[in-house]
């Protein structure tokens, strides 16, 4: 069986006009944004092609290039009470650019008059300013630095034309991601002294729209890929599976809404004036549950999300974390909060998703800061005590970042500096150069990772240590029995 490409499926040779610059070609963006663009192209006159840009140095998207940007999205879920499966071949990706090897080609795209949108998903750690990035780097390290140089070349090429500004739709799960991205771009513009006219053009000709995305994407459906490929008639190593449920909430002016014809489709996309209530509900419940679940379930031997919830101890842990801790910090009607939790747990239990825990574990430290730390602090302020299940999740996370458990190596993926710090810290403990208490104190004190010294949160360090000891000696499942019994 041949691998999918445009020759095999007799795809049109003339590419669509490139209207979208997409930073990231991972599973989520392909099964969410590119899938939506495909539907917009099919149902409306959107007629948009996508140029995918590799935001990081490792990897090269070669398999996607070999397939001429084509891939298949497999979605499973429930719609109108019926189990459904949707299979869609996505053909809107025109080009794949690696700025680390094709810098000039990347900048050349800034001259394309059709270009109108920028989307990104560079994880919570991706939108930041790094003063070490230089204007002459090709490329600089950080995503906003690459974007600033791209916008500056576009600004120069089109002679400051306000109509050639772009609509930016970041998908990173940080608060006010649009404003955060604009702030980072302006910091680079000022750092590199690109001039007041450019900074004015950034603010007036471009729309940095904060947005909130929601779809569980599990990745390549390894267990059923062969069966699906037999049905499709081609091999597709870039096939991506996920749930049918999807939501994109975008905070944007009416002018942006007119350029994105979602209203002409049945896609679940909302344009709103204020994202905050939507974001708090989604990030604290759905994403917070994911981040708490991963280290606990992985150390308990589970490898998939639905598999984890089959274990009564873990199912009870997540239920209690959400219903007894998380929702207390949200200002919504009780029925609404409980229904959202029920929906989330139903989505987690979907056996067809095959959602790998290790995939969700990417950059877990920054995810904890964005998803669980605010809940921990709010709960402490409201209840005058620590949320024990969230703290247990933190304890399991720190132990997870030890990098091995019961003789098995854990394939951690995080910033090299973060992984190096954890390795050094745990090595000191393993070599008996520091006690468990000293090790945890040192880890929680790292302000580069947590944004603050977590040891300053009353009783947090002691409670984390009290959970890690049993995790090490008895395992996670037995240690969960202690969550309600240890008082601080």
C-alpha positions in Angstrom: 0.0 0.0 0.0 1.4 3.4 -1.0 1.8 6.3 1.4 -0.5 9.2 0.7 0.7 12.1 -1.4 -0.9 14.5 -3.9 0.1 12.3 -6.9 -1.5 9.3 -5.4 -4.9 10.9 -4.7 -4.7 13.1 -7.8 -4.7 16.3 -5.8 -4.9 19.6 -7.6 -1.4 20.8 -8.6 -2.1 24.5 -8.0 -1.8 25.2 -4.3 -4.4 27.3 -2.5 -3.4 30.9 -1.8 -1.4 30.9 1.4 -3.5 32.9 3.9 -2.4 31.3 7.1 1.0 31.1 8.7 1.0 28.3 11.3 3.7 28.0 14.0 3.6 24.3 14.8 2.7 21.2 12.9 2.0 18.9 15.8 -1.1 16.7 16.4 -3.2 19.4 18.0 -3.0 22.1 15.4 -3.4 19.6 12.5 -6.5 18.0 14.1 -8.0 21.3 15.2 -7.0 24.4 13.2 -6.1 22.7 9.9 -9.2 20.5 10.2 -11.3 23.6 10.6 -9.6 25.4 7.7 -10.4 22.3 5.6 -14.1 22.6 6.5 -14.1 26.3 5.9 -12.6 25.7 2.4 -15.3 23.0 1.7 -18.3 24.8 3.0 -17.5 28.5 2.2 -15.4 30.6 -0.2 -12.5 30.9 2.4 -10.1 29.3 0.0 -7.1 29.3 2.3 -3.8 27.5 2.2 -1.6 26.9 5.3 2.2 27.3 5.6 3.4 25.3 8.6 6.6 26.7 10.3 8.7 24.6 12.6 8.9 26.6 15.8 11.7 24.6 17.5 15.0 23.3 16.4 14.6 19.5 17.0 12.7 17.5 14.3 12.1 18.5 10.8 8.5 17.4 9.9 10.0 15.3 7.1 7.2 12.8 7.1 4.7 15.5 6.6 6.8 16.9 3.7 7.0 13.4 2.2 3.2 13.4 2.1 3.0 16.8 0.4 1.3 18.2 3.6 -1.6 15.8 3.3 -2.9 13.9 6.3 -6.1 12.3 7.7 -8.0 13.3 10.8 -10.0 10.6 12.6 -12.6 11.9 15.1 -14.8 9.8 17.4 -17.5 10.9 19.8 -21.2 11.3 20.5 -23.4 13.6 18.5 -27.2 13.9 19.1 -27.0 10.8 21.3 -25.3 8.7 18.6 -21.7 7.3 18.5 -20.1 8.8 15.4 -16.9 8.7 13.6 -15.7 11.4 11.2 -12.8 10.8 8.8 -11.5 13.8 6.8 -8.5 14.1 4.6 -6.9 17.5 5.1 -5.3 19.1 2.0 -5.0 22.8 2.9 -1.3 22.6 4.0 0.7 24.2 1.1 4.1 24.2 2.5 6.3 23.2 5.5 9.1 25.5 6.4 12.0 24.8 8.8 13.4 28.2 9.7 16.5 26.6 11.2 17.5 25.4 7.7 15.3 27.6 5.5 15.5 31.1 7.1 15.4 33.0 3.8 12.4 31.0 2.6 10.6 31.8 5.9 11.2 35.5 5.5 10.2 35.4 1.8 6.7 34.3 2.9 6.3 37.7 4.6 6.0 39.2 1.2 3.0 37.2 0.2 0.0 39.6 -0.3 -2.5 36.8 0.4 -1.3 36.1 3.9 -3.8 37.2 6.5 -3.7 35.0 9.6 -1.1 33.6 12.1 -2.0 30.7 14.4 0.3 29.1 16.9 0.6 26.4 19.5 4.0 26.5 21.1 2.9 25.3 24.6 2.6 27.5 27.6 6.3 28.1 27.6 6.4 29.3 24.0 5.3 32.9 24.4 8.1 34.8 26.1 10.7 37.4 25.6 14.4 36.4 25.7 16.9 39.3 25.7 19.5 36.9 24.3 17.7 36.7 21.0 19.4 38.9 18.5 18.0 40.8 15.5 20.7 39.1 13.3 20.0 35.6 14.5 18.7 33.3 11.7 16.6 32.2 13.5 16.4 33.5 17.0 15.3 31.0 19.6 11.9 32.1 20.8 8.7 32.0 18.7 7.8 35.7 19.4 11.3 36.7 18.2 10.8 34.8 14.9 7.4 36.3 14.5 8.7 39.9 15.2 11.3 39.5 12.4 8.7 38.2 10.1 6.3 41.1 10.8 9.2 43.6 10.4 10.1 42.2 7.0 6.4 42.4 6.0 6.2 46.0 7.4 9.2 47.0 5.3 8.3 45.2 2.1 4.8 46.7 2.0 6.0 50.1 3.0 4.0 50.3 6.3 0.7 49.5 4.5 -1.9 49.1 7.3 -3.9 46.7 5.1 -1.0 44.2 5.2 -1.2 43.7 8.9 -2.2 40.2 10.1 -4.8 38.6 12.4 -3.1 36.6 15.1 -4.8 33.7 16.8 -2.5 32.1 19.4 -3.8 28.8 20.8 -1.3 28.5 23.7 -3.1 27.9 27.0 -2.0 31.0 28.9 -4.2 33.8 30.1 -4.8 36.6 27.5 -2.6 34.8 25.0 -3.2 37.4 22.3 -2.1 40.2 24.5 0.9 38.2 25.8 2.0 37.6 22.3 1.7 41.2 21.3 3.6 42.3 24.5 6.5 39.9 23.6 6.6 41.2 20.0 6.7 44.8 21.2 9.4 43.9 23.7 11.5 42.6 20.8 10.7 45.6 18.7 12.0 47.9 21.4 14.9 45.7 22.3 16.1 45.7 18.7 15.2 49.4 18.3 13.0 48.8 15.2 11.5 52.2 15.5 8.2 53.9 16.6 6.6 53.5 13.2 6.9 49.7 13.3 5.6 49.5 16.9 2.7 51.8 15.9 2.0 49.5 12.9 2.0 46.4 15.2 -0.6 48.0 17.4 -2.9 49.5 14.7 -2.6 47.2 11.6 -2.6 43.9 13.4 -5.2 42.2 15.6 -3.8 40.0 18.4 -6.8 38.0 19.4 -6.9 36.0 22.6 -8.4 32.6 22.1 -9.3 29.4 23.9 -9.2 26.0 22.3 -10.7 22.7 23.4 -10.3 19.3 21.8 -8.6 16.2 23.1 -6.2 15.0 20.4 -4.7 11.6 21.1 -2.3 11.4 18.1 -1.6 8.6 15.8 -4.2 5.8 16.3 -1.6 3.0 16.5 -4.0 0.2 17.5 -6.4 0.8 14.6 -4.3 2.5 12.0 -4.1 -0.6 9.7 -7.8 -1.1 9.7 -8.4 2.6 8.9 -5.7 2.5 6.2 -7.4 -0.5 4.5 -10.6 1.5 4.3 -8.8 4.6 3.0 -6.7 2.8 0.5 -3.4 4.4 1.5 -0.8 4.6 4.3 -0.8 7.7 6.4 2.0 7.8 9.1 0.8 11.4 9.9 -2.8 10.3 10.6 -4.1 11.9 13.8 -7.0 10.9 16.0 -9.1 12.9 18.4 -12.5 13.4 19.9 -15.3 14.9 17.8 -16.0 17.5 20.5 -14.3 20.8 19.7 -14.6 24.4 20.9 -12.8 27.6 19.9 -13.7 30.8 21.7 -12.1 33.9 20.2 -12.1 37.4 21.7 -12.1 39.6 18.6 -13.7 42.6 17.0 -16.5 42.3 14.5 -14.1 43.0 11.6 -12.2 39.8 12.4 -15.4 37.8 12.6 -16.3 38.9 9.1 -13.1 37.5 7.7 -13.5 34.1 9.4 -16.8 32.7 8.0 -17.4 30.1 10.8 -21.0 31.2 11.1 -21.6 29.5 7.7 -20.6 26.2 9.1 -21.6 24.1 12.1 -18.2 24.4 13.7 -18.3 25.2 17.4 -16.6 28.6 17.3 -17.7 31.5 19.4 -16.6 35.2 19.1 -16.9 36.9 22.5 -16.0 40.1 24.2 -14.5 38.5 27.3 -12.7 35.2 27.4 -12.0 35.0 31.1 -15.0 33.0 32.3 -14.6 30.5 29.5 -10.9 30.2 30.0 -11.1 29.7 33.8 -13.7 26.9 33.5 -11.8 25.0 30.8 -8.2 25.5 32.0 -8.9 24.7 35.6 -11.2 21.7 35.1 -10.2 20.0 31.8 -6.5 21.0 31.5 -5.9 21.0 35.3 -7.3 17.5 35.5 -5.0 16.3 32.7 -1.9 17.8 34.4 -2.8 16.3 37.8 -3.7 13.0 36.2 -0.5 12.4 34.2 2.2 11.8 36.8 -0.2 10.0 39.2 -1.5 7.6 36.6 1.8 7.1 34.9 3.6 6.2 38.1 0.7 3.8 38.8 1.4 2.0 35.6 -1.2 3.4 33.3 -0.2 4.7 29.9 -3.6 5.9 28.5 -6.1 8.4 29.9 -9.1 6.0 29.7 -7.0 3.2 31.1 -6.1 5.4 34.1 -9.7 6.1 34.9 -10.4 2.4 35.0 -8.4 2.2 38.2 -10.8 3.1 41.1 -8.2 4.8 43.2 -7.2 7.2 40.3 -10.8 7.8 39.2 -11.7 8.7 42.8 -8.6 11.0 43.0 -9.6 13.0 39.9 -13.3 13.1 40.8 -12.5 14.5 44.3 -9.8 16.9 43.0 -12.3 18.4 40.6 -15.5 18.3 42.7 -14.0 19.1 46.2 -11.2 21.4 45.2 -11.2 22.9 41.7 -14.8 23.9 41.3 -14.8 25.7 44.6 -12.5 28.3 43.0 -14.8 29.0 40.0 -17.6 31.6 40.1 -20.3 29.7 38.2 -23.6 28.1 39.2 -23.0 24.8 41.0 -25.0 22.8 38.4 -23.0 24.3 35.5 -19.7 23.4 37.2 -20.8 19.8 38.0 -22.0 19.3 34.5 -18.8 20.5 33.1 -16.9 18.1 35.3 -19.1 15.2 34.2 -18.7 16.1 30.6 -14.9 16.2 31.0 -14.7 12.9 32.7 -16.9 11.3 30.0 -14.5 12.6 27.4 -11.5 11.2 29.4 -13.2 7.8 29.4 -13.6 7.6 25.6 -11.8 4.3 24.8 -11.3 5.2 21.2 -9.1 8.2 21.8 -6.0 6.3 23.0 -4.7 9.5 24.6 -1.1 8.8 25.7 -0.3 10.1 29.1 3.3 10.7 28.1 2.1 13.0 25.2 0.2 15.1 27.7 3.3 15.2 29.9 5.1 17.6 27.5 6.3 20.7 29.5 4.4 19.6 32.6 6.1 22.1 34.9 4.9 25.1 33.0 1.5 23.4 32.7 1.3 23.1 36.5 2.1 26.8 36.8 -0.6 27.8 34.3 -3.3 25.2 35.2 -3.1 24.1 38.8 -1.0 26.7 40.8 -3.7 29.4 40.5 -6.3 26.9 41.8 -4.1 25.9 44.6 -3.6 29.5 45.7 -7.3 30.4 45.4 -8.4 27.3 47.3 -5.9 28.2 50.1 -7.3 31.7 50.3 -10.9 30.5 50.4 -10.5 27.5 52.7 -7.5 28.5 54.7 -6.0 25.1 54.0 -4.1 23.4 51.1 -6.0 21.4 48.4 -4.5 18.0 49.3 -5.2 16.3 46.0 -3.7 19.1 43.9 -0.7 19.0 46.2 -0.5 15.2 45.8 -0.5 15.8 42.0 2.4 18.2 42.5 4.3 15.6 44.6 3.8 13.0 41.9 4.9 15.5 39.3 8.2 16.1 41.1 8.8 12.4 41.5 7.8 11.8 37.9 10.5 14.3 36.9 13.1 12.1 38.5 13.1 10.5 35.1 12.8 6.9 36.1 10.5 4.7 38.2 10.9 1.0 39.2 13.8 0.7 36.8 12.0 2.1 33.8 13.2 5.3 32.1 10.5 8.0 31.7 10.9 9.9 28.4 10.5 13.4 29.8 10.1 16.3 27.4 10.6 19.8 28.8 13.1 22.7 28.4 16.7 21.3 28.6 17.4 23.7 31.5 14.4 22.3 33.4 15.3 18.7 32.8 18.9 19.3 33.7 17.9 20.9 37.0 15.7 18.1 38.0 18.3 15.5 37.0 21.0 17.3 39.1 18.6 17.7 42.1 17.5 14.1 42.2 21.1 12.8 41.6 22.1 14.6 44.8 19.3 12.7 46.6 20.2 9.4 45.0 23.8 9.9 45.9 22.8 10.7 49.5 24.2 14.2 49.3 20.9 15.7 50.3 17.9 14.5 52.2 14.4 14.3 50.6 13.4 17.4 52.5 16.4 19.3 51.1 15.9 18.1 47.6 12.2 19.1 47.5 13.0 22.5 49.1 15.6 23.1 46.4 13.2 22.1 43.6 10.3 24.2 44.9 12.7 27.2 45.3 13.5 27.4 41.6 11.8 30.6 40.5 12.8 30.1 36.9 10.5 27.0 36.8 7.6 28.0 39.1 7.8 31.8 38.7 8.1 32.1 42.5 9.6 30.3 45.5 6.9 27.7 46.2 8.4 27.0 49.7 6.8 30.3 50.8 3.3 28.9 50.4 2.5 27.9 54.0 2.9 24.1 54.7 3.3 23.3 51.0 6.8 21.9 51.2 6.0 19.7 54.2 2.9 18.3 52.6 4.7 17.5 49.3 7.5 15.7 51.2 4.9 13.8 53.3 3.4 12.5 50.0 6.7 11.7 48.1 8.0 9.5 50.9 5.1 7.0 50.6 5.1 7.3 46.8 8.8 6.2 46.8 8.2 3.4 49.4 4.7 2.1 48.7 3.8 3.3 45.2 1.2 5.7 44.0 -2.0 3.7 44.5 -1.3 2.9 48.2 -0.1 6.5 48.8 -3.4 7.9 47.5 -5.0 6.5 50.7 -3.0 9.0 52.6 -4.3 12.0 50.8 -7.2 12.6 53.2 -5.4 11.5 56.4 -2.3 13.8 56.5 -3.1 17.1 58.2 -1.1 20.3 57.7 
